[in-house]
Amino acid sequence: MGYLYSAMLGLLSSLVASVVFLYFISRLRPKLLISPFISFNEDEKGKFFVLKLINKTSRPIINIRCRLNLVVPKSVPGGLIFSNRNLKLEREEVFLIDKFDKQDKDANYAWRFVCREDIETEWEEKYGSYLIFRVIATDSLSSLSRYYSQRFFTKRDCLRKGSHRFGNDLNVE
């Protein structure tokens, strides 16, 4: 009876230790915010669109990979399929984004991704299409990754003429 009690106690304490370990290690994953707005403007090369993200982690994040896709549903016998078209970003991979620091006067914790394709022309809302911005980032301390996505369903709600505000602000002016 003592052997069974010891085995059960050992099993229970191992289970509790594993849960506590997983809880603490899960807190070492990247925390990102993606702007719900896509800003657009023009320069000498033409119109460009900008997506902004902020690293809210207290450590740098590394190996950031992102994609911007135009998703168009198509009706086929038996249901819908979704066609994905990649909209090319000027940079789809970033080596490092600094940790979040309110005192950082250069806001190196914020990053902007630029798309030179004309999203307004490519995106036809009448078919139920939408944009999805996907990001995968890795925590520099734990090497744990996390996936984030932001969906943009209507042009009038997400496309804004101007620029994203500086630093820890996701709005467009």
N, C-alpha and C positions, 0 to 999 in steps of 0.2 A: 504493500500500500504506500509506503514511504517513497519507493522508487517511482511509482506512477505520479504521486504528488510532485516530486522533484522535476520529473519530465514535463508535466503540465506547466509548472511555474517557469521553467526554462523556456518553453515554447512561447508562453504568454509574454515574458520579458523580452524575448527576441523580436516578437511581433511589434510590441510597443516601441522598442528601440528603432526598428526599421521604419515605422510610421513617422517617428520624430525626425529621423535622418532625412527621409524623403521630404518632409515638410520644410526643413531648413535648406536643403539643397534646391528645392523648387523656388525658394526666394532668391536664389542666385541666378535667375534667368533674366534676360533683357526685358526692359519695360519701355515700350515705344508708344508715342502718340503720332497719329497720322492726321493731317489736316483734312477736314471734310470738304474743303474747297480746293479747286484747281485754279490758280491764277493764270492770266494770259496777258501778253503784251507784245510789242513789236520792237525790233531793232534792225540794224542794217541787213541782217540775214533773213528777215521776215518775221512772221508770227511765231511765238513760242509759248509753251504751256509749262507750268511749274507745279510740282507736288512737293510738299514739305513734311518732314518728320522730325521729331524731337526724341532724343535719348533721355529718358527720365531715370535711368539707372545711375547709381552712385559709383559706377565703374565704367570704363570705356567698353564699347561693343566693337566687335571685329567681324570680318567676313560678311558684310552686309550685301545681300543680293536682292534685287527687286525686278519686277516685271509689271508693265502696264498692258492690260489686255482689253480689247473690245470684244464683248460677248454678245453674240446674236443668236437668239433661239430660232430653230427651224422646225417646222412641222413635218413629221414623217409618219407613215402608217404605224399606229400604235403609241404615238406620243411625241415628245419634243426631244431634239438633240441640240446641243449648244456648240456653236462654232466660235472658236477663240482666235482672234487675230492679234498678234503681238505688235504694239505700237512702240517703236524704237525710242529708248531714252538715250541721251548723250552718254550717260554713265549708268550701267546697270549693276556694277559691283563697286563697292567702296571697302577699302581695307580697314579703316577705323573711324569711328565717331567718338569724340571725347565724352567723358562723364558729364552728367548734369551738374551745373554749378551756377547758381544765381549771380555769383560774383564775376563770372567769366564775361569780360567786357566785349569779347569777340563772338560770343555765343557759339563756340565750337561744338556744342552738343546738338545743334540744329543742322539739318542738311536739306538741300533743295535738289530735286531731280528734274531735269529739263527734257521736254519732249518737243521736237521740232516738227513733228507731223501735225497736220491741221485737224485736231480733234473735232472741232465744230463741224467740219465738212464730212469727216469719216463717220461720225456717230449719228445715225438716223434713229431717233427715238421711236418712230412709229411702229417698229417691229418688236418693241419690248427689249431692245438692246440696252446694255449698260456697260460701264467701265469698271474694271476691278484692278486695284493696285495692290500687289502682293510683295511682302517683305519677309526675308528670313535673316535673323541676326544671331550672333553668338556672343555670350558673356565672356569677357576676357579673363576672368578669374576661374570660373567653374567649367568653361567650355561647353555649357549647355546652350542649346539654341531654342528659339521660339519663332513661330510663324505669326504674322499679322496680315490683315487684309482690310482694305477700305473699298466699299462699293459706291459707285456714283450712278444714280438712277435717272436723274433728269438734268439737262443742261442748265435750266433756269435756277436750279437749287445749288449747283456745284461750280459752274464756270463763272469766274469773277474777273473782270478787267482790273488790272492793277498788280500789286506785288504783295506777297505775304509780309506781315509785320515782322520786325526784328525780334530775335531771341525766343523767349518762351511764350509766344503768341501765335496761334494757328490761323488767325483771321487775315483777310485780304483788304487792303485799302487802295 
